[in-house]
């Protein structure tokens, strides 16, 4: 695990004439990877045999994931996006699909790729996940499915969503891109709904470089996705499905296989960082935090806060710029929401679908750095710097900052970069 600094970062404006919180900008995210020697050892025989795609290591990964998550079937694919695309096609959907607008646009892309019409639903103000009650208001005779998102790794209200899907005879798909390692009522995410689809990209907890996983209890659905990831061909050179090349390479599978043993520690570390951030920032007025049910496990793929500017005394963008001036990079995951993006705006009628709740969430969201190798001192320094910025803006007396929260944080990161 390591944290590196960027010596070429631009010099920020000091806060109240003081030295900036960090001398150099540090990464917003950095994946924790298994030892390369272990990955190459896993991959060596496959490489020597010359079978580099969708072979023995992929099958082993699928079996290991299915066992870990309690899923009947697991299909490894090239990405979460391709997995969602193929699942929607395999389910034979038509008409409208209800989806949260507050999500990464790949969720919506999978719907559009299949010629389906997205209908946007609001997200809850506490969990930030899609609102089951708002979904129910959007169901029409044209609705064929619900696509829900475990946002930032926080499990959805699965019980309510499964009840909705059953009552209205709808398919239920979970975009679980952030949720490998999450649990709903102490049961691993991966066996709910008609299918769940995970991402294994470098920003996630289980990293394959690039890749995705489809888990399902439906044998026919799993078989269809297996065919579609190989152009729709099951081996007879006579495609049953209109598929694509969405196969996972053996190296990607080797990387993910070696990373499976790291997941539990990653989840614990991210929860520890999230707790530290929340504890320090909870005294700030106008700052709210994502709520996770006490029996659920959130991976905190992202740690985000929500800013209400009228209460805090500054906007989200003002705070983000002030933090950047202290060499602290943040993100706005996910702003703007889908219905405000050019590709999706035509599917939203403000007169018929009030998404002001989603807009309130997206307008105030700010994601802070979180990854396993981020030193405690750096986490504390980020949070304390944020508080100092807010206090300064509000005209209050800036709190004293312990030396370990400033320069020492940078030194700690340098030690981590050196392996210390």
Number of C-alpha atoms within 10 A of each C-alpha: 17 18 23 18 16 12 11 8 12 13 16 20 15 13 17 11 7 8 14 20 27 25 21 20 23 23 18 16 20 20 18 20 19 18 11 11 9 14 20 16 11 19 19 14 11 19 14 9 8 9 13 18 17 20 15 15 24 25 16 14 24 21 16 15 24 21 13 13 20 18 22 17 23 30 25 30 32 22 25 27 24 26 30 31 23 28 25 24 24 20 18 10 19 16 14 21 26 25 28 29 29 29 26 18 18 16 24 28 18 22 22 16 15 15 13 20 20 27 23 28 27 25 27 18 18 12 19 25 25 29 21 23 15 17 21 15 10 16 19 11 8 11 22 22 24 25 24 29 28 25 29 24 27 28 28 25 17 19 13 12 23 19 12 20 19 11 9 15 12 18 22 23 26 28 25 30 27 28 31 27 25 27 20 22 15 11 15 20 28 32 20 20 22 19 29 30 30 28 29 27 20 17 17 26 32 30 26 27 20 19 27 29 29 32 31 26 19 14 11 12 22 21 14 21 30 23 23 29 26 20 19 20 19 17 9 7 9 9 15 14 19 15 21 15 13 24 23 25 21 24 23 26 32 24 27 26 23 21 20 19 12 14 16 13 12 21 22 17 19 23 20 15 23 21 13 16 23 19 11 16 18 13 10 15 15 15 18 19 20 20 14 17 14 10 11 18 24 30 30 29 25 25 24 25 20 20 27 19 18 10 12 17 18 17 16 20 16 15 20 20 15 21 22 17 20 25 24 24 20 19 15 18 20 19 20 19 23 26 26 15 13 8 13 20 13 10 14 17 13 11 6 7 14 14 21 11 15 24 19 14 25 23 21 20 23 23 18 24 21 24 26 22 19 26 21 16 18 24 21 20 26 26 19 22 25 21 18 20 21 21 17 15 16 13 10 10 10 16 12 8 13 12 10 15 21 22 18 17 24 25 16 19 23 17 15 17 15 12 10 10
